[in-house]
Amino acid sequence: MRILFVHQNFPGQFPHLAPALARRGHEVLAMTDEKNERPSPVRTVRYKAPEPVTTNGMLGRNYSDFAERGLLAARGARALRDRHGFTPDLIIGHTGWGETLFLREIWPDAKLLVYAELMYRTRGEDVGFDPEMHPDSDEGRFMTVARSAHLIQGIVQADAAIAPTRYQADSFPPELRVKITVIHDGIDTTRVCPDPEARLTLPDGRELRAGDEVLSFVSRSLEPYRGFHVFMRALPEVLAARPGAQVVLVGGDGVSYGSAPKDGRGWKEIMLAELGDRLDLSRVHFLGRLPYAQYLSLIQLARVHCYLTYPFVLSWSLTEALSAGGYVVASDTAPVRELIRDGRNGRLVPFFDLGALSAALIRGLAGDPDAPRLRAAARQTILADYDLERHSLPRQIEWVESHDPMR
């Protein structure tokens, strides 16, 4: 087949699938935003990056932004068709940014497969989950409904869709859920594995090693959606109980999900101001965003890894921490429960229960007698169902090739 991947940040969720399809003899091309600097595993073309869109109505702003990106992607697709004679048999795209919205008009005969990451809901999920940080309101729910328009349109147009977890697939209404196959992106368990020799050098020159009393916390951005505020509030008790513990946080100071603080400060600045001298900053290390190799060393050497999240998209960092044989203390929220069973392959605590979180972290740092069993079970969870080469990638390839128009 001729296969076109469309993703503004390619390879995005497709770093393994795209080259694997090329190795199987398919002609594979990717189309991405001209500002995307990530290396691509396959031949790539670029479409013009969208300019900021100005609209008078807040409810229409999101759709205007996504439709503008979709328009520019469609113009890039038209150039591929008219100037270069490229007509795909199959298009694989991500619905999240609107890039697939108009591709049917360029190539009406191509099959369209989409990555269905999450459908926003007004109740029962992230909206209203944390009233302190994101107060619930009618207007907020209106905005959530409006933000779903392009996602609904994208999956309605598609022939089929894929989602990485059952939780994420089940966020879509039943009439759309029937199109979605659940296949995780996959974890390279050969690379992401336990390493008793793992080491990480901190900016101050101190070297951390596997076996040291280290507590890790990882998020793309340090923000409430990933429980940053809850984790920080638990730290004073943890540090007091474990005077030898070192805490390492990885993540940017911006916002990836939800909204930024109203006063212009970042969440890190807000939490440091709230905790003040209750926090021993000589033992709390903010490393920002790390190169992958250093991040991997951290989750391999940490005695305890903490993962917290609203009911929302599951982070790769959780699956990788489990694959590395991590002792994981995580929030007892729906996306996490799909991977972790409390006391079997990790520890679960209620998201807002600071006492339970502190106690679980202290227990792990002190040397939980169950740690070897939990670590082995964590690793086995990923090997059994999320391994890239044995499970995820073969299933992804089969899913794609089952939609060959010539079959």
N, C-alpha and C positions, 0 to 999 in steps of 0.2 A: 504493500500500500504506500501511497504518498500520505504522510502524516504531518500535520502542522500543529505545533504547540503554541499557545498564546498565553503569555503571563508577563505582567509588567515588571516582575522581578525574577525572571527566569534565571536558573532552573526552578526556583521556588520549591514546590512539592514534588518536582519531577527530575531530580538529579540522577536518579538511577534508572527510571523507566525510559526516558528519552534515549540514552545511549544503548540501553538493552534492546530496544526496538530496532535501532540502527544496526546493531550487530546481527540481528535476525534477518537482515536483508531489506528492511523497509527503508524508503527514502524519508528521512526525518529532517524537518526544518523547524526552527523556533522563531517566533516574532515577539519582540519585547520593546519596552520603553527605551528611547534613545539615551536616557540618562542612567540606565541600569549598567553598572560597572562589574557585576558579578561574572566570573568566568563561566563560559558555556561549554557543556560536553558535546554539543552538536552544532552544525552550521546555523548561524543566527542572522536575522535581519531586524531592523528597528523601525518603529513608527515614531512620529513626532510626539514629543511629550506635551501634555495638555497645559495650557495656561490656567491660572486661577479663574474660576467662574464666579461672577457676581450676580446674585439673584436677590430680589426684594423679599421673597417669602422664605422663612427658615425651613418650612416643611419641604419645599421644592429644591433646596440647596443640594442635598445629597444626590438626588436623582440627576440634577443638572450636571454635577461633577462627574458622576459615573457615565452618564449619557455622552458627555463631551469626550471622555476617554474612549468610550465605545465607538464614537464617530471617527476619532483619529486612528484607532486600530482598524476600522473598516476601510478607511482611506489607504492605509498601508497595505491591507489585503487586496484592495482594488489595483494598487500598483503592482503587486505580485502577479495578479491575474493578467492585467492588460499589457504591462511592459515586459514581463518575464515568462508569461505563459504558464504560471504555476496554478494548478487546480488540485487541491487535496482530495483524497478519498475520505479522510477522517480529520476532524479538528478536535483537539483536546485543550480545553481552557479552564480558567478559574473564574467563577461567577462574581467574585468579591468586588471587582473594580469596574465591572461593566464592559469589559473588553469583548465579550462574546455577543453583545446585544444585537449587533447589525451584521454579523458575519453570514447569517443565512441569506441575506440579500445579495451578498457577493458570490457565494457558492451555494445555491439552493439545493444542490444534489449531494453535497457532502454530509456525512454523518457527523453529528455534534455530540461530543462527550464532555461533561463538565465536572469539575471538582466542587462538590457542595460542602463547604466548610461548616456553615452554621446558619440557621434561620433565627433571626431575632424574634423574641417573644415579649409581650408586654407584661406577662405575669408568670410566676413560677420559676424563673431562671435568674439571669443577672439583674434585670430591671427590678428595682425595689429590694434587692437582696441585702444591701448595706446602706440603710437610710442615713447613717452618719456621713458617709462620704459621697453618696449619690442619692439625695432625697427623691422619693417617689412623687410623681405629680401627674395630673392629666396631660399636661403639655409634654412631659417626658415620654409618656406612652404614645401620644400622637406622633412624636418624632420617631419612636421605634417602629411604628407602623409604616411611616413614610420611608424609613431606611430600608425596609424589606422589599420595596417595590422592584428594584432591579434584580434582587435575588430570586424572587418569584418568577419574574419574566425570563431570567436566564435559564432556570430549570424547566420551565414550561416549554421553552424552545428546544431543549436538549432531547436527544434520543435516549440517553442514559446518563447516570451520574454516579460518582464515587465519593464516599466519605470515610475518614480514617477511623472513626469509632462509632459504636452504636448510639452513644449519647448524642453525638453530633448529627448523625443521620435522623435520629428520632426527634430532633428539634424541628424538622419539617412536618407540615400537616400531612395526614394520611394520603391524600390524593396526589401529593408530590413524593412522599416517602417511597411509594412503590417503584419509582425509577432508580432508587439509590441502592447501590451495592456497597457493603462495608468491607473495606480492605485498608489496613493501616499502611502508612508510608513506608514502614519497615526500619529496623535498626540493624546497623552493621555490627553484629555481635562479636565479630573477630577483632574489630578495632575497639569497640566500646565494651570492655571486659574488665574484670578485676585485675589490679596491678599492685602487688605488694611493694613494688619499688617506686611507686608514683611519688613525685616531688613537685613542689611549686615554690618559687622564690617571690616573696612579697616585695613591694616597692622599697621598704626600709632595709632590705637585704636579708631578712629572716627567712630561713628555709623551712617549709612545712613538709612533713613526710607521712606516708601511710602509717597509721598507728598512732599518730599524734592526736591530741584531743581537739579536733577541728569540727566546727559546725558550719555547713555551707548553705547558702541561699542563692538561687539563681532565677533571674527573670529578665526578659528583654529590656523592660523598663521597671524601675523600682516604684510600684504604684499599687493602689488599693485592689485593683482587679486580681492581682496575684498575691494579695494578703500581706503586702509589705508593712502596712501600719500595724497589723496584728503581730507579725513577727517582731518588729521593733519593740512593741510594748511588752513582749514576753522576755526580751533580753535582760533587763536589769535583774530579774529573779534568777535567770539562768546563770549569768556571770557571777552573781553573789554565791550561788551554790557550787559553782565549778570554777574556782580561782585560777586554774591552769588552762581553761578553755580559750581558744582563739576562734573568732567568728569572721567568716569571709563572705562578703556579698558581691555578687556579679550582676550588673545591669546598668542601663543608662539612666540619666536623670530626667528624661522626657516622659511622654505619655504615649503608650502604644494602644491602650484600650481605655474607654471611659473618657472622662473630662479632666482637664488640668485644674489645679486649685484656682479659686476665684481671685486671690490676691496677687497672682503673678509669681508666687514662689513655687519651688518644686516640692514634691512629696518628701524627698530626703531632707530638705531644709526644714520643712514643717515638723517632721518627726524628731529631728535632732533638737529643735527648739522646744518641743513638748517634753522630751525626756531630760534635757539639760544634764546636770551633773549626776543623774541616776545611771548614766551610761558611761562605762569605762572605755573611752575611745582608743586607748592604747591597745585594746584587745579586739577592736571591731574594725575591720579593714574593708573599705569600699574600693573595689578594683575596676569599676566601670565595666565596659564590654571587653571581653578577653578574646584573643585568638583561640580558635577551636582547640588546639593542642593543650593550651594552658587550662582552659575550661575543663577539658576532659581529665587532666591530671587532678584538678580540684575535686571533682565528684568521685574519682577513684580513691583519693587519699582521705576524704572526709570520714570522720567517725559517725557523724549524723548528717543527713541531708534533709532539709525542710522544704516542703513544697505545699503552698497554699494557693487556692484559686476559688473565685466565685464559680457558680454553675456557668461554665463558658467553655471555649475551645481548650482542649487539653494541650499542654506544652510538651514539646519534644524533650525538654530537660527531665521530665519525670520518667519517661520511658528509658532515657539514657542512664539516669541514675540507677534505675532498677537493673538495667543490663550490666552496669558496672559492679553489680553486687552490693549496692548501697543499702545502708540502714536508713530507711526513709520514714520520716514523720510527716504526715500529710493531712490535709483538711478532709473531713468526712462530707464531701460534696459529690454530687452525682457523677461528674466526669471522672473523678478519682476512683470511685467505687468500682468502676468497670475494670480497673487493673489491680487495685489493692484490697485485700481482705484483712481486717484488723486482727493482728496476732498471728497471721499466717505468712504473709510476705511483706509486712510493714506495720506501721502504727497509724491509726486514724484518730483524729480528735475533732470535735466540733469547731467550725471555723472561728467563731467568736469567743470561745472559751479559753481565756488567757491562762487560767490556772491549769487546765488540762494540757494545753500546749507546752507551758513551761515544764510541767512534771514529765511529759513524754520526752522532751529534749534533754532534760537533766538525766533521766533514766538511761537514755542512749549514750550520753557523754560519759556517764559514770561506768559504763561497761555492762550493759544489759546481758545477763547470761544467755538470753535467747537470741542474741545478735547473730551468731554464726548460722543458726537455723533460718532466721529471717532473711539474711543476706543471700544464702543459697537459694531460698524459695523465690526471692526477688529476681535473681538471675534466671531461674528456671521459667518464671512467668513469661519473660521476653523470649527465651529460646523456644518455648512451646508454641507461641501464637504470634509473635511480632518480629521474628527473625527475617531479615531482608532477603537473603539468598534462598532460604528453605521455604518460606511462607509468602511474604508480602509480594516480592517481585514476580515470582511465577504466577501468582493469582492476578496481579495487575496486567501482566502480559496476556494471560488468557482472556481477561475481561476486555482488553482492547481488541485483540484479534477476533473475538467473538462478534464484533461489530463490523467486520470486513464487509463492505457493500457487495462483494462478489460471492459471498457465501450463500 
